[in-house]
Structure formats: C-alpha cells, structure tokens
Amino acid sequence: MFTKINVSRRSASLARGCAFLLACFAFVQTSFAIDCGFEGSSIRLTTQAEVNDFHATHGAGGTCDRLLGGLNISGQDISDLTPLEPITEIQSVLILEGNDVLTNLNGLSGLVAIGMSLDIVENSALETMDGLSSLADIGYSLRIRGNPALLNLDGLSSLASVGYTLLEPLCESIVIRDNPSLVNINGLSGISRAECDISIETNQALENLDGLSGLVSIGGDLAIYENTSLADISGLSGVKEVGYSFVGIGIADSLISNVDALSSVEKAGDLSLFNNTLLSDCSGVLTLVDTVDDYEPGPGSGPAPDLEWVTNFWDLDSIWDNAPGCNSVDEVLAVEP
C-alpha cells in the first residue's frame, strides 16, 4: 500500500513538473520578441485587419520586434498602427503610402532604426509624425511627399542621421516636397550632415528653414524651390559646405529679402538665385561669387573659385529675376567694399 501511494505521489509531481515546463515554453513563445521576414523580403499591409493581425501572421507565435526585410503600409481603411508598437528596427525600407484615413503614426513609437529608406507619400489625412519620436537613424534617404494635411515634422526630433539613395542620376538624402500645409520642418534639427541632395520644394505654407539649423555640410545639392511663403532661411547659417549634383545651392520662388544665412558657406558646387521678388540684399553670397579664393586649403580656379563647378563667367548667369541689387552677379559684386 505504501509503495503504491509513493508511486502515485511521484507521478503527480512529475505531471505537475511537465505542466510547468509546458507553461514556461508557451510563455517563451508568446513573450519574447523575435525576428520577422527575411532579408530582401517586404511585408505589405493593405487593410486594418492585416495590421491588427501582424504579429499573429508574421511573428510565428511570438512578438515581432525586428523586420529583416521591409514594411509597406498602404490601405484605404488603415487608421490605427498601434498593433505595430513592439517593432524597434526595420532593416530595409518603411513605406507608408496612400493611407486615406491615417491621421498619425502613433503605433510606430518603438521604432529606433530603419536600415534603408523612409518614404511617407500621399497620405491624405496624415497630420503629424509624432509616432516616430524614437527614430534616430535612417540608413538611406528620407522622403516625405504629397501629404496635404501634414503640419510639421516634430515627430522626427530624435533623428540624428540619414544616408542617401542613389538612383542615377539622382542622389537623395532628404526630400520634403508637395506638402501644402507644412508650416515648419523643425523635426530635422538633429541632422548635421547630408551625404547627398536636400530638396525642400513646393511646400506652400512653409515659413522658415529653422529645422535645418543643425546642418554643417551637404554632399549634394541644396534645392529650395517654390516654397511661396518662405521668408526666413536663417536656419542655413551653420552650413559650411555644399556639393553639386545639378544646382549646388538653388533658391527660387520665395519671399526672402536677403541671403545672409549663406555667408558662412565656404564652398559650393554652384549657385542659383531666381524668382525671389523681394530679394534685394545678396551680400551674403559675395564671397562665393567674387574672384577671391576664400576656401581652404585652396586654391580654386575659374572666375569664382569658391564655386567648384563654375569654370567660366557665363556659368554665373543664374542670379536673376529678383529685386534690384540681386539680378546679376555684377549687381552682387557692386556692393563689394
């Protein structure tokens, strides 16, 4: 009798132990984050239901915190990204495009790094990017285009680094284009260098460039075009060097009255200033267009040694259609003491 009871007790104890181990295994499966997808793949979410079921579908029973490929979110009924909160890293691209009712990106608050590009394109109801407040690094380019309700980029305030995307002949680091309600770009103030072009174009409500106040060097063009409310470019005052893809420094169709912010630029690929009807003071670019080589280590060549790609005086014909005093290189040089 004693032996039977002992065996029974041992069996019960063993059963409890097995149950405990199974419970622990289940806990591990459901509680620990895992990688999703595979290198070179892209997960596409086209409905709110697919967003809601993201981890169940792609997490293999766990919670997905890192995507080994890319993520494309594009759906007419997608309004809530909070099911994606556990994601901290996307190793390829993140694309948010054509989401008609998505007003914010709050569900991406855990995202710290994107290995390739971030594209936010034609999301008609998107107002803020606050959900990206943890994002610190983008390996390739940042492109924000065609978001008519977007007011600011404050949600990118943690962003410290962007790379570039090379699509011959284009080489893009930052593109902010066709966002008619965008008032400021302050969320970009943590970026100090862009490897390739920065294009800020056709943002009709944009008033200033304070969000570029951290910039020191730009590897490609600085193109500031058709921002018809832009009156203040003092955010460029820290820029020392601008490269060249097509225009070097180009500013057109704005409300600026001076280019004093460019007085710290020591070297640029080229310079274009046109269709700025209030621009009457161009003394800020005097050292760029004069015949003195101000850039070290020097020496430069051509009629304007600090403009690297200008080889003869006729290349300097892109200062025109501004206010008197800034309608030609001759007018700019006329103020030289």
C-alpha positions in Angstrom: 0.0 0.0 0.0 2.8 2.3 0.9 4.6 1.7 -2.3 1.5 2.4 -4.4 1.0 5.7 -2.6 4.6 6.8 -3.2 4.5 6.0 -6.9 1.2 7.9 -7.2 2.7 10.9 -5.5 5.8 10.8 -7.7 3.5 10.5 -10.8 1.5 13.5 -9.7 4.7 15.5 -9.0 6.1 14.6 -12.4 2.8 15.6 -14.1 2.9 19.0 -12.3 6.6 19.4 -13.4 5.7 18.7 -17.0 2.8 21.1 -16.9 5.1 23.8 -15.5 7.6 23.2 -18.3 5.0 23.4 -21.0 3.6 26.6 -19.5 7.1 28.1 -19.5 7.6 27.0 -23.1 4.4 28.7 -24.1 5.4 31.8 -22.2 8.7 31.9 -24.0 6.9 31.5 -27.3 4.5 34.3 -26.7 6.5 36.8 -24.6 10.0 37.0 -26.2 10.5 39.2 -29.3 11.6 37.6 -32.5 12.8 38.5 -36.0 10.2 38.5 -38.8 10.5 38.2 -42.5 13.9 37.6 -44.2 16.5 39.7 -45.9 15.3 41.1 -49.2 11.6 40.5 -48.4 8.8 43.0 -47.9 5.7 42.6 -45.8 2.8 44.5 -47.2 -0.2 45.5 -45.1 -3.2 46.7 -47.1 -6.1 46.6 -44.5 -6.6 47.4 -40.8 -7.3 43.7 -40.2 -3.9 42.9 -41.6 -2.3 45.5 -39.3 -4.2 44.1 -36.3 -3.1 40.5 -37.1 0.5 41.5 -37.9 2.2 39.6 -35.1 -0.1 36.6 -35.3 0.6 36.3 -39.1 4.3 37.1 -39.2 5.5 36.5 -35.6 5.4 32.7 -35.6 3.5 32.7 -32.3 5.7 35.5 -30.8 6.0 39.2 -30.8 8.0 40.6 -33.8 10.4 43.4 -32.8 12.7 43.4 -35.8 11.9 43.1 -39.5 14.7 41.6 -41.5 13.2 43.0 -44.7 10.9 45.9 -45.4 7.4 47.0 -44.5 4.9 48.6 -46.8 1.7 50.0 -45.3 -0.9 51.1 -47.8 -4.6 50.7 -47.3 -7.7 52.8 -47.6 -9.2 51.7 -44.3 -5.9 51.7 -42.2 -6.4 54.2 -39.3 -4.5 52.7 -36.3 -0.9 51.5 -36.3 -0.8 50.7 -32.5 -0.5 46.9 -33.1 2.9 47.6 -34.6 4.3 49.2 -31.4 6.7 46.4 -30.5 8.7 47.0 -33.7 12.1 48.6 -32.9 14.0 48.0 -36.2 13.3 47.6 -39.9 16.3 46.5 -41.8 15.1 47.5 -45.2 12.6 50.2 -46.2 9.5 51.5 -44.5 6.9 52.9 -46.9 3.6 54.5 -45.9 1.7 55.4 -49.0 -1.9 56.1 -50.0 -3.4 55.7 -46.5 -6.5 57.9 -46.8 -7.7 57.9 -43.2 -4.5 57.5 -41.3 -4.1 60.8 -39.2 -1.0 59.8 -37.1 1.8 57.3 -36.8 1.5 56.6 -33.1 1.9 52.9 -33.5 5.5 53.3 -34.7 6.7 54.8 -31.4 9.0 52.0 -30.7 10.9 52.3 -34.0 14.5 53.3 -33.5 16.3 52.5 -36.8 15.5 52.0 -40.4 18.2 50.3 -42.4 17.3 51.8 -45.8 14.7 54.5 -46.7 11.7 56.0 -45.0 9.0 57.0 -47.6 5.9 58.8 -46.4 3.9 59.5 -49.6 0.4 60.7 -50.4 -1.4 60.0 -47.1 -4.2 62.5 -47.5 -5.3 62.7 -43.8 -1.8 62.5 -42.1 -1.4 65.5 -39.8 1.6 64.7 -37.6 4.6 62.4 -37.4 4.7 62.3 -33.6 4.7 58.5 -33.7 8.2 58.4 -35.0 9.6 60.2 -31.9 12.1 57.4 -31.1 13.5 57.1 -34.7 17.3 58.0 -34.5 18.8 56.6 -37.7 17.8 56.2 -41.4 20.4 54.3 -43.4 19.4 55.7 -46.8 17.0 58.5 -47.6 14.1 60.3 -46.0 11.3 61.2 -48.4 8.1 63.0 -47.4 5.9 63.9 -50.3 2.3 64.7 -51.2 0.8 64.7 -47.7 -1.7 67.6 -47.9 -2.7 67.7 -44.2 0.8 67.3 -42.7 1.5 70.3 -40.4 5.0 69.7 -39.1 7.9 67.2 -38.8 8.2 67.4 -35.0 7.9 63.7 -34.6 11.4 63.3 -36.2 13.1 65.3 -33.4 15.3 62.3 -32.4 16.6 61.8 -35.9 20.3 62.3 -36.0 21.5 60.5 -39.1 20.4 60.0 -42.7 22.3 58.4 -45.6 21.3 58.5 -49.2 19.6 56.7 -52.0 21.4 56.6 -55.4 19.1 56.4 -58.4 21.2 57.6 -61.3 21.4 60.5 -61.9 19.7 61.4 -58.6 21.4 61.0 -55.2 18.9 61.9 -52.5 19.3 62.3 -48.7 16.2 64.3 -47.7 13.2 65.2 -49.9 10.3 67.3 -48.5 8.0 68.0 -51.4 4.4 68.9 -52.2 3.1 69.2 -48.6 0.9 72.3 -48.8 0.0 72.6 -45.1 3.6 72.1 -43.8 4.4 75.1 -41.7 7.9 74.1 -40.4 10.4 71.3 -40.6 11.8 71.7 -37.0 11.9 68.0 -36.5 15.1 67.8 -38.7 17.2 70.0 -36.4 19.2 67.0 -35.1 20.8 66.3 -38.6 24.3 67.7 -39.1 25.3 66.2 -42.4 23.5 65.0 -45.6 25.5 62.8 -47.9 23.6 63.8 -51.0 20.9 66.2 -52.1 18.4 68.0 -49.8 15.3 69.1 -51.7 12.7 71.3 -50.0 10.2 72.1 -52.7 6.6 73.2 -53.2 5.5 73.4 -49.6 3.3 76.4 -49.9 2.8 77.1 -46.2 6.5 76.7 -45.1 7.7 79.8 -43.4 11.2 79.1 -42.4 14.1 76.6 -42.5 14.8 76.5 -38.8 14.7 72.8 -38.9 18.0 72.8 -40.8 19.8 74.7 -38.1 22.0 71.7 -37.2 23.3 71.2 -40.8 27.0 71.8 -41.4 27.7 70.1 -44.7 25.7 68.8 -47.7 27.3 66.3 -50.1 25.0 67.2 -53.0 22.6 70.0 -53.9 20.6 72.2 -51.6 17.4 72.9 -53.6 14.9 75.3 -52.0 12.2 75.8 -54.7 8.6 77.1 -54.9 8.0 77.4 -51.1 5.9 80.5 -51.7 5.6 81.5 -48.0 9.2 81.1 -47.2 10.6 84.3 -45.8 13.3 83.2 -43.4 16.3 81.0 -44.3 18.4 81.8 -41.2 18.3 78.0 -40.4 21.0 77.6 -43.0 23.5 79.8 -41.1 25.5 76.8 -39.9 26.2 75.3 -43.4 29.8 75.5 -44.4 30.0 73.4 -47.5 27.5 72.3 -50.2 28.4 69.9 -53.0 26.9 69.6 -56.5 24.6 67.3 -58.4 22.8 69.8 -60.7 22.5 73.2 -59.0 24.7 73.4 -55.9 22.7 75.9 -53.9 19.4 76.8 -55.5 16.7 79.1 -54.0 13.8 80.2 -56.1 10.2 81.4 -55.8 10.3 82.5 -52.2 9.7 85.6 -50.1 13.2 86.0 -48.7 14.7 89.5 -48.7 18.4 88.6 -48.1 20.7 85.6 -48.2 22.7 86.5 -45.1 22.4 82.9 -43.9 24.7 81.8 -46.7 27.5 84.0 -45.6 29.1 81.1 -43.7 29.2 78.8 -46.8 32.9 78.5 -47.7 32.5 76.3 -50.7 29.6 75.2 -53.0 29.3 73.5 -56.3 27.3 76.3 -57.9 24.7 79.0 -57.0 21.3 79.8 -58.4 19.0 82.6 -57.1 16.0 83.5 -59.1 12.3 84.5 -59.0 12.6 85.8 -55.4 10.8 89.0 -55.9 11.7 90.6 -52.5 15.4 89.6 -52.6 17.4 92.8 -52.7 20.4 92.1 -50.5 22.7 89.4 -51.8 25.8 90.4 -49.8 25.6 87.1 -48.1 26.9 85.3 -51.2 29.5 87.9 -52.1 32.4 85.7 -51.0 31.0 82.8 -53.1 30.8 84.8 -56.4 33.9 87.1 -56.1 37.3 86.3 -57.6 38.9 85.6 -54.2 39.6 82.0 -53.1 38.3 82.0 -49.6 38.1 78.3 -49.1 40.9 76.4 -47.5 43.0 74.5 -48.5 42.5 76.1 -51.9 43.4 77.4 -54.4 40.3 77.2 -56.5 40.0 78.1 -60.2 37.7 80.0 -62.5 36.0 83.3 -62.1 34.5 82.3 -58.7 37.0 80.0 -57.1 34.6 79.1 -54.2 32.1 77.7 -56.6 33.7 74.4 -57.6 31.8 73.7 -60.8 31.9 77.2 -62.3 34.5 77.2 -65.0 33.8 80.5 -66.8 31.9 83.7 -66.1 28.9 82.6 -68.2 28.2 79.8 -65.7 27.3 82.5 -63.2 24.1 83.6 -65.0 21.7 82.0 -62.5 21.2 85.1 -60.4 18.2 86.8 -62.0 14.6 87.9 -61.6 15.0 89.0 -58.0 14.6 92.6 -56.7 17.1 95.3 -57.8 20.5 94.6 -56.3 20.3 90.8 -56.8 19.5 90.5 -60.5 23.0 89.5 -61.7 26.5 88.7 -60.5 27.5 92.2 -61.4 24.9 93.7 -59.1 26.1 91.4 -56.3 29.7 92.4 -56.8 28.7 96.1 -56.9 28.3 96.1 -53.2 31.8 94.9 -52.5 33.7 97.4 -50.4 
